[in-house]
Amino acid sequence: MQWITDNIWLILFFAWGMPLGVFRSRFRKMVYETDDWTINIKPYFVKETKALFGVVEVNDPEFSAVRLRYGIYLVIYIALFVVYRMQ
C-alpha cells in the first residue's frame, strides 16, 4: 500500500497513457487517410497538429467526434502533468 501512495503519479500517468495509442492511431489514420499501421511510428506532426486545431478538415463523417475525444483526452493529460509539476 505504501508503494502505491509513493508512486501514485506514476500509476496515474501510466493508466491515463494507455489509451493514447488507440486515440492517436485512429486520429492519425483519418488525417493522413491511410489504414497502414506504420503511420503511428512516422514522425509526421504538422498536418496532425493543424487537424487537431481545426485548420485542416478531413472528409470523414466521424472525424469531428474523434477530434473532440482526442482533444479532451490530451487536455486531461496536460492537466495531470500541470498538477504534478505544481506539487
N, C-alpha and C positions, 0 to 999 in steps of 0.2 A: 504494500500500500504506500509506503514511503517513496518507493521508486516512481510510482505514478504521480504523486504530488510534486516530486522534484523535477519530473520531466513532462509536465502537463502541456507545455507549449510545443514540445517535440511531437507529442501524441496528437495534439490538435492540428498542427501543420501537416503531419503525415496523413491523418484521417481526411482532412479537407482537401489535400492534394491528390488523393487517389482518383477522383473523377475527372481531374484536369485533362488527362489523356483522352478520355472519351469526348468531353465537350470540345476540346481544341481540335481533335481529329475530325469531328463532324463539321465544325465550323470551317476549317481549312479546306475540306473536301468540297464544300459548297462554294467557297470563294474562288478556289482555283479550278473548279469544275472537273474534278477527277475522282476516281474511286481507288486510285493506286495508294497503297499503304505508305510508300516512300515519301509522300508529301509531309508526313509527320516528322521526318528527320531532316528535311531540306531547310536550309537557312533563309527562307523567304519570309519577310516580315512586313514589307511596305504595303502591299495590297491588302494583307490581312488586317493591318492596323487601320488603314483607310476604311475598310469594310466595317470594322468594329465601331468606328465613329460615324458611319453613315455617308461617307464621301463616295464610296463605290457601292452601287446597287447590284445585287445578284438576282438573276431571273429564276428564282425558286420560290414557290409559294410558302415554304416553311422557313425561309431564311430569316425573316424578321423575328419570328419566335425563337429560333436558335440563337440569333444575335443577342436578343434580350436575356435569355437564360445564361449565355456565356458571359455577358457583361455583368449581370448580377453576381454570378459566381466570382468573377475577378474582383469586383468591388468588395465583397466579403473577405476574399483572400487578402486584399490590400489592407482592409480594416483590421484583420487579425494581426498582420505584420506591424501596423502602426501601434496598436495596443501593446504588443510585445515589446516594441522599441521604447515605449513610454515608461515601462516599468523599470 
